[in-house]
């Protein structure tokens, strides 16, 4: 069974009312000196290994009464999560529609090639797309912004984009690069030079592959509860640091 248009409107009204109630409850808790609440985030996989864990832990260090849920979504699903109130915030790379997406902050992100640490590509003064495409490629699936930007670059240069492995898992990309001496692709927010055992990564020349945008956003016109609003400001500050 599926809701008809009238049912969809009613459900949207109910979700909005529940969101408003949660916001008022959080404000009342703030008045009593108790910082409580819940933050739900729809995000790309790239944010999972390093960025979000450190940010959530830092927030909970100051506000241990706040809980979190993290929903792994591609760039279309993240926007849908906002409109259905399943997530308060979205951190998504190269979103598609943006009709109901209110951008709070955007962080430019070049596409990085990921390879074994001893690969000669690590020594190149500039890494071009053509240097990578004759190698074994591990690519994210078409639903992800990194793949979209790679396809733009390959089409512009009339170069083939023929992966030996396609996956929705960025973790698999990082591991498979080592297994078969292949080349994968990710954005730098999902990479940490200090914890990439056996891996190296370099940005692709922007003349070949354009930069994308990592966007922090919420549903347009929605007044967020206290905890998500404060966490959003923390994320904005951290993204601002990475821009410098």
PANU-36993 format. One line per 8 residues: number of its first residue (from 1); their letters; for each residue x, y, z of N, C-alpha, C. Coordinates in steps of 0.05 Angstrom, whole numbers, plus 5000, padded with zeros to 4 digits. Last residue first. Layout:
% PANU-36993
NUM> a> X Y Z X Y Z X Y Z; ...
***
This chain:
% PANU-36993
244> xxxxxxxx> 5821 5532 5112 5843 5551 5115 5870 5538 5106; 5784 5492 5112 5785 5509 5088 5810 5527 5089; 5785 5470 5161 5796 5455 5139 5799 5470 5113; 5757 5509 5191 5786 5504 5196 5799 5490 5173; 5706 5502 5170 5720 5527 5165 5750 5524 5170; 5693 5453 5192 5697 5454 5163 5711 5480 5155; 5689 5468 5245 5709 5449 5238 5715 5450 5208; 5645 5503 5243 5671 5513 5252 5693 5494 5244
236> xxxxxxxx> 5605 5468 5225 5612 5491 5209 5640 5501 5217; 5602 5433 5269 5611 5423 5244 5620 5446 5225; 5580 5469 5307 5607 5457 5312 5618 5447 5286; 5531 5479 5284 5550 5501 5287 5578 5491 5292; 5508 5428 5289 5513 5440 5262 5533 5463 5264; 5503 5425 5344 5522 5407 5330 5528 5418 5302; 5463 5463 5351 5489 5468 5363 5510 5450 5350; 5420 5437 5324 5429 5464 5316 5457 5470 5326
228> xxxxxxxx> 5414 5388 5352 5424 5388 5324 5434 5416 5315; 5398 5412 5403 5422 5395 5400 5432 5394 5371; 5350 5442 5393 5374 5454 5404 5399 5438 5397; 5317 5429 5329 5319 5427 5359 5347 5437 5367; 5310 5475 5274 5321 5451 5286 5319 5452 5317; 5260 5493 5234 5273 5503 5258 5284 5478 5273; 5261 5491 5163 5256 5477 5188 5272 5490 5211; 5272 5514 5114 5249 5525 5129 5245 5511 5156
220> xxxxxxxx> 5301 5457 5085 5294 5485 5082 5269 5493 5098; 5336 5413 5126 5313 5417 5109 5306 5447 5109; 5407 5426 5122 5383 5417 5136 5360 5422 5117; 5478 5411 5109 5452 5424 5105 5430 5412 5123; 5541 5415 5083 5526 5411 5108 5500 5425 5105; 5573 5388 5027 5554 5406 5037 5542 5397 5064; 5629 5388 4990 5617 5374 5013 5599 5394 5027; 5636 5392 4922 5629 5407 4946 5618 5387 4966
212> xxxxxxxx> 5693 5380 4877 5666 5378 4886 5661 5393 4911; 5736 5402 4824 5730 5398 4852 5700 5395 4857; 5742 5365 4762 5735 5389 4778 5732 5382 4807; 5797 5337 4731 5773 5330 4747 5766 5354 4765; 5836 5367 4701 5824 5342 4691 5797 5336 4705; 5850 5411 4728 5846 5415 4700 5833 5390 4687; 5862 5391 4778 5835 5402 4773 5830 5409 4744; 5894 5330 4786 5896 5357 4776 5868 5367 4769
204> xxxxxxxx> 5878 5294 4845 5879 5295 4816 5880 5324 4807; 5917 5288 4905 5895 5300 4890 5899 5299 4860; 5937 5224 4931 5944 5250 4920 5920 5262 4905; 5956 5177 4981 5936 5189 4964 5945 5217 4955; 5974 5111 5004 5981 5139 4999 5958 5151 4982; 5977 5057 5052 5964 5073 5031 5976 5100 5028; 5995 5030 5096 6002 5020 5070 5991 5035 5047; 5946 5055 5136 5967 5036 5135 5971 5025 5107
196> xxxxxxxx> 5930 5113 5150 5926 5098 5125 5948 5078 5122; 5935 5149 5191 5923 5123 5197 5917 5107 5172; 5957 5196 5174 5969 5184 5197 5958 5156 5203; 5924 5213 5132 5952 5204 5126 5965 5189 5149; 5860 5196 5122 5877 5207 5144 5905 5196 5139; 5800 5210 5087 5827 5199 5088 5843 5212 5110; 5754 5238 5078 5752 5209 5086 5778 5195 5088; 5769 5286 5060 5757 5286 5087 5754 5257 5097
188> xxxxxxxx> 5787 5278 5007 5806 5278 5029 5794 5277 5057; 5749 5227 4971 5754 5255 4977 5771 5256 5003; 5775 5176 4926 5759 5185 4948 5763 5215 4952; 5790 5119 4888 5786 5147 4889 5767 5154 4912; 5843 5071 4873 5816 5079 4880 5814 5109 4881; 5881 5026 4837 5878 5054 4844 5848 5059 4849; 5916 4965 4858 5898 4981 4841 5898 5010 4850; 5941 4920 4879 5957 4942 4869 5940 4959 4849
180> xxxxxxxx> 5905 4886 4903 5912 4881 4874 5928 4903 4862; 5905 4899 4958 5904 4871 4950 5913 4867 4921; 5903 4955 4961 5927 4941 4970 5928 4913 4959; 5852 4965 4941 5876 4978 4929 5901 4964 4936; 5819 4941 4977 5824 4927 4952 5848 4940 4937; 5815 4978 5019 5828 4952 5024 5835 4939 4997; 5789 5022 4996 5815 5026 5009 5830 4999 5012; 5741 4998 4977 5760 5011 4959 5788 5012 4971
172> xxxxxxxx> 5717 4983 5025 5727 4962 5007 5746 4974 4987; 5704 5034 5044 5723 5017 5059 5735 4995 5041; 5666 5050 5009 5692 5063 5007 5713 5048 5024; 5620 5012 4976 5635 5014 5000 5662 5027 4996; 5595 5002 4930 5583 5023 4945 5599 5028 4971; 5637 4988 4872 5626 4982 4899 5613 5007 4911; 5670 4955 4820 5653 4977 4828 5640 4969 4855; 5730 4935 4790 5712 4931 4813 5697 4957 4818
164> xxxxxxxx> 5756 4951 4747 5756 4922 4751 5737 4915 4774; 5728 5004 4707 5737 4993 4732 5738 4962 4731; 5742 5047 4660 5735 5019 4660 5745 5005 4686; 5737 5098 4625 5734 5094 4653 5723 5066 4658; 5777 5128 4573 5759 5106 4583 5759 5105 4613; 5774 5197 4553 5788 5174 4564 5769 5153 4574; 5762 5249 4536 5757 5226 4518 5774 5202 4527; 5763 5289 4571 5789 5282 4560 5787 5258 4540
156> xxxxxxxx> 5709 5292 4586 5723 5316 4575 5749 5309 4561; 5702 5241 4607 5688 5249 4583 5701 5273 4570; 5734 5243 4654 5740 5224 4632 5727 5231 4606; 5707 5284 4683 5735 5287 4675 5742 5268 4652; 5656 5261 4691 5659 5287 4677 5687 5290 4666; 5671 5215 4720 5659 5212 4693 5660 5238 4677; 5689 5239 4767 5708 5224 4750 5697 5220 4722; 5641 5260 4786 5663 5278 4778 5684 5264 4760
148> xxxxxxxx> 5613 5212 4796 5602 5232 4778 5624 5251 4768; 5645 5188 4835 5642 5175 4809 5632 5196 4788; 5636 5225 4877 5663 5220 4867 5662 5208 4839; 5581 5220 4888 5591 5244 4875 5619 5241 4864; 5546 5158 4874 5564 5175 4890 5577 5197 4874; 5519 5123 4842 5503 5140 4860 5520 5160 4875; 5553 5091 4813 5544 5115 4800 5529 5133 4819; 5604 5068 4861 5581 5064 4843 5571 5091 4833
140> xxxxxxxx> 5675 5078 4861 5649 5078 4874 5627 5077 4853; 5725 5035 4832 5708 5059 4831 5684 5056 4849; 5788 5017 4818 5766 5010 4837 5750 5035 4841; 5827 4997 4763 5812 5018 4777 5790 5006 4795; 5891 4987 4739 5867 4973 4750 5852 4993 4768; 5911 5040 4693 5916 5020 4715 5889 5006 4722; 5899 5080 4660 5910 5055 4647 5915 5033 4667; 5884 5121 4693 5863 5106 4680 5873 5082 4664
132> xxxxxxxx> 5926 5152 4715 5912 5132 4731 5895 5112 4715; 5944 5189 4681 5964 5173 4694 5952 5149 4709; 5899 5217 4666 5910 5197 4647 5931 5179 4660; 5895 5253 4709 5876 5231 4706 5886 5209 4688; 5957 5269 4741 5937 5273 4720 5919 5249 4718; 5990 5299 4792 5977 5274 4784 5955 5280 4765; 6054 5327 4797 6026 5332 4791 6014 5306 4781; 6101 5302 4813 6096 5330 4821 6067 5338 4817
124> xxxxxxxx> 6098 5235 4838 6093 5254 4816 6089 5282 4826; 6104 5199 4878 6126 5217 4874 6121 5237 4851; 6061 5165 4877 6064 5182 4901 6086 5203 4897; 6067 5134 4833 6049 5157 4831 6052 5176 4854; 6096 5089 4849 6110 5112 4837 6093 5137 4834; 6075 5062 4912 6069 5067 4883 6084 5091 4873; 6079 5052 4965 6103 5050 4949 6099 5054 4920; 6026 5055 4984 6045 5076 4992 6071 5075 4976
116> xxxxxxxx> 5976 5044 4935 5995 5034 4954 6016 5056 4960; 5925 5096 4929 5942 5074 4919 5961 5065 4941; 5876 5141 4906 5886 5126 4929 5901 5101 4919; 5865 5207 4884 5871 5179 4877 5884 5166 4902; 5815 5253 4904 5841 5242 4908 5843 5213 4897; 5781 5310 4884 5781 5281 4883 5810 5271 4886; 5774 5365 4930 5784 5353 4905 5782 5323 4906; 5723 5401 4958 5738 5376 4961 5748 5366 4934
108> xxxxxxxx> 5699 5457 4995 5710 5446 4970 5727 5421 4975; 5645 5458 5036 5673 5454 5037 5683 5442 5010; 5592 5498 5059 5603 5481 5038 5633 5481 5039; 5537 5503 5104 5565 5507 5098 5573 5489 5075; 5482 5500 5099 5493 5515 5122 5523 5521 5118; 5432 5499 5051 5460 5496 5055 5470 5513 5079; 5375 5465 5051 5384 5491 5060 5414 5488 5067; 5339 5431 5006 5364 5430 5020 5374 5458 5026
100> xxxxxxxx> 5297 5422 4972 5291 5427 5000 5315 5427 5018; 5326 5418 4924 5302 5433 4925 5295 5441 4954; 5372 5387 4913 5374 5411 4929 5350 5429 4930; 5391 5345 4877 5367 5361 4872 5368 5388 4887; 5445 5324 4891 5433 5325 4864 5412 5346 4860; 5508 5338 4924 5479 5331 4923 5467 5337 4896; 5567 5331 4935 5555 5335 4909 5525 5326 4908; 5564 5296 4993 5583 5305 4973 5568 5307 4946
92> xxxxxxxx> 5535 5315 5055 5533 5300 5030 5552 5313 5009; 5505 5312 5113 5532 5318 5103 5536 5301 5078; 5446 5337 5142 5458 5320 5121 5486 5330 5115; 5405 5333 5201 5426 5345 5185 5435 5326 5163; 5362 5302 5219 5362 5331 5224 5381 5345 5205; 5326 5250 5186 5351 5262 5194 5348 5292 5198; 5273 5242 5176 5289 5219 5186 5316 5228 5196; 5242 5280 5152 5249 5284 5180 5262 5259 5192
84> xxxxxxxx> 5236 5279 5098 5218 5261 5114 5224 5262 5144; 5275 5313 5081 5248 5320 5076 5228 5303 5091; 5323 5286 5097 5316 5312 5108 5286 5318 5105; 5321 5240 5065 5321 5238 5094 5313 5264 5107; 5329 5262 5014 5303 5250 5021 5300 5247 5051; 5383 5275 5018 5363 5296 5015 5335 5286 5022; 5404 5223 5021 5409 5242 5042 5388 5265 5041; 5392 5199 4972 5378 5190 4996 5381 5210 5019
76> xxxxxxxx> 5428 5225 4937 5399 5228 4934 5384 5221 4959; 5478 5211 4956 5472 5239 4954 5442 5244 4949; 5469 5156 5004 5482 5169 4980 5470 5197 4977; 5479 5147 5075 5462 5152 5051 5479 5162 5028; 5476 5123 5138 5493 5124 5115 5476 5126 5090; 5460 5158 5194 5448 5142 5173 5465 5145 5148; 5471 5158 5262 5484 5165 5236 5472 5146 5215; 5447 5188 5321 5444 5166 5301 5456 5176 5275
68> xxxxxxxx> 5463 5205 5389 5466 5208 5360 5457 5184 5345; 5447 5242 5449 5452 5218 5434 5452 5224 5404; 5468 5281 5504 5458 5281 5477 5466 5254 5463; 5492 5281 5553 5464 5273 5552 5453 5271 5524; 5543 5302 5549 5540 5273 5549 5512 5263 5548; 5571 5351 5523 5542 5346 5528 5536 5316 5527; 5626 5349 5518 5614 5372 5531 5585 5367 5539; 5631 5300 5493 5648 5306 5516 5638 5330 5532
60> xxxxxxxx> 5598 5304 5450 5588 5289 5473 5606 5292 5498; 5632 5332 5415 5607 5344 5424 5597 5330 5450; 5674 5296 5408 5679 5322 5419 5654 5335 5430; 5646 5253 5384 5659 5249 5410 5665 5276 5424; 5631 5277 5336 5610 5268 5355 5622 5265 5383; 5682 5286 5313 5663 5309 5319 5642 5301 5339; 5704 5235 5308 5718 5255 5324 5699 5278 5332; 5666 5210 5274 5672 5200 5301 5685 5221 5319
52> xxxxxxxx> 5668 5244 5226 5645 5244 5244 5651 5232 5272; 5722 5235 5205 5711 5261 5210 5688 5260 5231; 5735 5178 5200 5751 5197 5216 5735 5222 5224; 5698 5144 5173 5722 5133 5186 5734 5153 5206; 5651 5173 5152 5649 5154 5174 5676 5147 5187; 5650 5206 5108 5651 5219 5134 5655 5199 5157; 5643 5173 5064 5669 5186 5068 5672 5199 5095; 5590 5158 5062 5609 5140 5075 5635 5154 5081
44> xxxxxxxx> 5548 5216 5075 5564 5199 5057 5582 5181 5074; 5492 5219 5121 5519 5227 5111 5530 5206 5091; 5446 5246 5165 5449 5230 5140 5475 5238 5127; 5438 5245 5234 5454 5255 5211 5452 5235 5188; 5406 5267 5292 5406 5247 5271 5419 5259 5246; 5411 5277 5359 5419 5288 5333 5420 5265 5313; 5373 5292 5417 5383 5272 5398 5389 5286 5372; 5378 5313 5486 5368 5314 5459 5380 5292 5442
36> xxxxxxxx> 5402 5359 5537 5395 5332 5527 5385 5335 5498; 5429 5393 5585 5432 5391 5556 5426 5363 5547; 5399 5425 5635 5405 5398 5626 5406 5398 5596; 5381 5473 5653 5410 5468 5656 5417 5440 5647; 5330 5487 5644 5335 5474 5670 5365 5467 5673; 5334 5505 5592 5327 5524 5613 5333 5513 5641; 5343 5458 5564 5365 5477 5566 5359 5497 5589; 5293 5435 5567 5315 5422 5581 5338 5441 5584
28> xxxxxxxx> 5266 5470 5534 5258 5469 5562 5281 5456 5578; 5291 5458 5486 5293 5485 5497 5286 5485 5526; 5274 5405 5479 5302 5411 5482 5307 5438 5494; 5218 5414 5473 5228 5398 5495 5258 5403 5500; 5219 5442 5424 5210 5455 5449 5220 5440 5473; 5238 5401 5389 5253 5426 5392 5245 5441 5418; 5198 5363 5393 5225 5356 5402 5242 5381 5406; 5156 5392 5370 5154 5384 5398 5182 5377 5409
20> xxxxxxxx> 5175 5397 5317 5171 5421 5333 5170 5415 5363; 5174 5343 5302 5199 5358 5302 5197 5383 5320; 5119 5333 5304 5137 5318 5322 5164 5332 5324; 5102 5367 5263 5093 5371 5291 5111 5357 5311; 5127 5344 5219 5134 5371 5226 5126 5377 5255; 5100 5295 5217 5129 5295 5222 5138 5323 5231; 5048 5313 5207 5054 5298 5232 5084 5299 5238; 5055 5335 5156 5046 5352 5178 5053 5339 5205
12> xxxxxxxx> 5069 5290 5127 5088 5312 5129 5081 5330 5152; 5021 5261 5131 5046 5250 5143 5067 5272 5147; 4987 5294 5101 4982 5289 5129 5007 5279 5144; 5011 5290 5050 5009 5316 5064 5005 5313 5094; 5003 5235 5041 5030 5246 5042 5030 5273 5056; 4947 5234 5038 4961 5220 5060 4989 5229 5063; 4939 5262 4991 4928 5273 5016 4942 5260 5040; 4964 5228 4953 4975 5255 4959 4964 5267 4985
4> xxxx> 4965 5163 4985 4957 5181 4964 4967 5209 4971; 5014 5114 5005 4997 5137 5011 4990 5153 4986; 5008 5046 4986 5023 5071 4985 5003 5094 4991; 5017 4976 5000 5000 5000 5000 5018 5025 5000
***
